[in-house]
Amino acid sequence: MRNVPMCVARPLIVALVVGIATLLLQARESQPALAVHHIAEISEVMSGFNGDPNVQFVEIKRLAIYQNVVANTRLTAFNPDGTLAGVLLDPLSGNISLNAGNWIMGTSAFEAAAGISADFVFSPGILPAAGMVCWGAPDVSAPLDPSTWDASDPNNYVDCVSYGGASFTGTNPMSPNPHAAGAGDDTLSLTRSVTSTAKLTNPWRNSDDATDFKLATPSPRNDAGQAGTLTKTGPTPTPTITSTPGPVGGVSLEGGLRALSDGSSGSLWRNGWLLAAAVAAGTVALGGAAWRVRQQ
C-alpha cells in the first residue's frame, strides 16, 4: 500500500470500511437481535405442592450477565391445546440485578411454602397436568410495550416449556419435539436437566422438553441468592387403640372404652382383667381426658 499513491489508496480504504460495515449490517439483519434479557431460559416450573394447587413458581436462569432488563416481559400460561389460558404477569413490574444467576416468579402460596420471597408475584394459573408456560418479550433491544405484541403467540417469548407429553397438542416453537411430563406431581418440580448452551443464537428453537426436563426435588433460588425449601408433609397421625371386640369378664371392652371417652370416671376391672388400654407410661388419652391406669 505504501507504493500506492494516496489519491488511489484513500478510496480503497473507504471502500473496504464500507464493505465491512455492510457485511456486519447484513449479518445483524439475518437474525433477530439479542435483547438484554434473551440469553436466559426457563429452568424450573411447578404447579401444586403438598396438596395445595396454589403453590406455583417459574424459575429463570440467566446464561450471561447483563440479562437484567425484564420489565415489560410477560409470564403466560397456555392450555393443553396451545390456546391462551391467561397472562399471569402482564407485565413484570421492574428489572433484576446485573449478575448472572436465577430469579423467581411465584405465587404467595409458594413464598409461604418455600420460605423465600419471589422476585415477582402472580396469581395461580399454571395448569398442573398438561399445558405450556412462556416467558419473555419479542426480540428487540429492550422489551416492547406489552400492548404492542400478541401474548397468545409463543413466538413472541424468550422461552416456552410445554408439558403433559402427548396430552399437549398445541404448538411450542421452542420444542417441536416431544413434550415434558406434568408441571410437578405434588412433590417434585419440572426441572431443566440440560442447559441450553446452543441457544445463544436467538430465537430458541429445536429443544426437546421431553429430554431437557425431569421431575426432581424443587430447588428454587431468587435473585438475592436465597434458596427455597419445599418439604413434603402429611397429616399428624391420630393414636388408635386396637383390640379384639367382645366381652371380657361379662363387660364389653368396646363399651368400657366408650364409657371412658364419654367422660366416665374410674377403672373398669373384672376378675383382674384390665378393660382399658394403657400406653407405655400408663396414661391413655380418650376424648381429651388423661387416664392413669395402675395395677390394683
N, C-alpha and C positions, 0 to 999 in steps of 0.2 A: 504494500500500500504506500510505502514511503516514496516509491518511484512514480506513483500516480499523481498527476497534477491535482491540486486542491480543488480546482473547478470541476474535476471529474469525481474525486473522492467524496466530496460533500453530498452530492445527490445519491451516491451509492449507500452512504451511511444512513441517510434519511430513509431510503427505500428499505434498507434492512430493518431499521427500527419499526417502520410502519408494518412491514411484513410480520414481524414477531408479535406486535400488538394485535394484528388481525387474527393470527392463529390462536392467541390466548383468548380473544373475544369469542371466536368460533367454538373453542373448547368449552368456554364457560356457558355458551348458549346451548351446547349439545346435551347438557344435563342440568337439572334443576339446582339452584344454589343451595348450599347447606346453611341453614339458619343457625342462630346461636342457641338452639335447643334441639337440633335434629340429630346430633351424634349421641343418641340415647336410645334406650329400649325399655319395654315393659319387662320387669324381672320377676314379678310375683303378683298373683291375683288370688283373692279369697272371697267367697260368699257363703257366710254361715259358719258358726263355730260353737261347739258345746251346746247345741240345741237352740242357739239364738241366731235367727236368719239375718239379723241386722248387723252382725259383725262382718264388715266388708272393708277391704282395702285393696289398693293398687300401688305397687312399688315401682318406681322408675330408677333405672341405673344409668348414670351418665358415663359415656365411654371416653370422654375427653373433658378438659377444663373449659371454662367459659360457656358451658351449655346451661346457662342460668336464666335466660330471658324466657320465662314460661308464662308470664302474664298474657292473657288473651288466648291461651291454648284451651282446649276443651277436653273433658273426660266424658265419654259417651258409651252407653250400653246398647247392644243390639239383640234382637230376638233370634231364636234358632233358625228362622228362615232368612236372616240377614236384614230384615227391616228394622227401622229405628225403634228402640224400646224407650229411650229417654236420654236427654243430655244431663249428666249428673253434676257437672261443674260447667257453667256457661257464663263467663269463662273463669279461669283461675284468676285470683284477685291480685297476685303480685309475683315477684321473682324469688329466686332462691340464691344460695351462696355461690361463689365463683368456682369453688373447688370441685373436683370430680368426686362422685360418691352417690349414694342412694337418697331418695326422698319419697315421701309418702302422701298419698291421697286416701283418706279413710273416713269412716263414719264415727259418730260419737260413741256408739257401742264398741267399735274397735278400740278407741282410745281407752275406754274403761277396762276392756278385757286385756289389752296388751300392756297397759301401764305407761304408755308414751303418748305424746301429742302428735297428731297428724299435721303435716305442713299445710294441708288444705282439707277441709271437712265437707263431705257431701252427704245427702240423704240416701238411704239404701235404695238400690235399683239394679244391682247386678244379679242376673238370673243364675241360680246355682248349678243346674243340670246341664244346660246347653245354651250357647249364645256366643257373643263376642264383645270384647272390651277394646275400645280405641282411645288413644290419647294423642294430642298434638295440634298442629295447625298446618296449613299449606306451606310449600317450600318458598319462603321469602326470607329476606334478611332479618326480619322481625315478625312475630306473629301478627297476622292480619286481624282487623276488627272482625269479631265472630259474625257480625250481622252481614258481612260481605261474602261468606262462604257457606256451603251446604254441609250441615252436620250429619246428614244421612249418607254421605258418600265416603266410604272408608279410604278412598284415595287421598282425601284431604288431611290425613293424620300422619303422625310420625311413625306409630307402630300400632298394630292391632293383633290381639290374641283371640283366636277362635277355639272353642272347646265344646265338648259333648260328642266327639267322634262323629259317627255317621248321622247323629241326630241334628248336627248343624248342617243345614242345607243351603245356607247363604253363600255369599262370595267374600272371601278375605284376600285382597290383592297382595298382602304380605305373606300369606301362607296358602297358596293354591293347592298344596298337598294335604294329606290327612290332618285332621284337627285333634287338639289335645283332649284329655279327659275333662271331667267336670271341674268347675271352679272351686275345688275343695270338696271334702267328704265329711264335713262337720268336725274334723280333727286336723287334717292336712291341708296345705295350700298348694295351688298350682304354681310351681316354681321353675324358672328357666334353668336348665342344666347345660345349655350350650350358649356361650357368649357369641353375639352376632358380630364377630370381627370382620366379616365380609360385608357388613352393612355400611361401611364408611363411604360407599358411593350411594348417594340417596337418589330416588326413594328406596326404601327397604323392599326387597322382593325375594321370592323363591326360598322362603323359610319353610320349615316343616314343623309345625307346632306339635305334632304327634311325637316327634323325637326330641325337639328342643325343650319341651316342658315335661316335668314329672311331678307327681304328688309327693310332697316332702313336708317335714316339720316346719311350720311357719317361722320365718326369720326376718320380720320387718325391721327396717332401720330408717330413721328420719334424717332430715338434712342436718340436724345438730349432732348426728352420730350416735343417737340413743337407740339401743336395741330393745325391741319389744319382746315380751314373753307371753305366749298363749298356752296356758296349761289346761289340759282336759280334766274336768272334774265331774263327779257324779253325785247322785243324791246320797245323803248320810244314811247309812243302813240303820234300820229300826230293829232293836233287840227283840228276839222272839223266843218263846218257850215251847219246846217240842215235847210231846208226851203221848202216851198211848191212852186214848179215851177209854173211859169205863169206870165203874165204881170200885173204890178201894175201901175195904172195911165198911161197906154199906154207905159210903158217901161218895158222890160223883166228883171226880177230880176236876172236870170242867166247871161244874157248879161251884166248887170251892174256890177256884181261881177267879171266877166271875164275881163271887161274893167279895173277894179281896179287892178286885178292881172297882167294885161299886162303892168301896169305902168302908166295908165291914171291918171290925177290929177283931183282934185275937188270932190265934193259930188254930188251924184245923188238924186235929190229931185223932187217930183212931187205931187202937191196938198197936201203938208205937209206929204206925206208918205215917210218914210226912206227906201231906196232901198239897202243899205249896212248894214250888220250885225255888231253889236258892242258888245264887251265883257264888263265885269264889270267896268273897268277903262275907257271905251270909246275908247280903242285902239284895232284895229284888224290888224293882220299881214297877208298880202296876197302877195305871190310872193316875200317875203323878205322885203317888204316896210311896214312901220307902218303908219296907217291912224288914225287920230283923228277925231271922228265924234262928232259934237256938235250940240245942238239944235239951229235952226235959227229962 
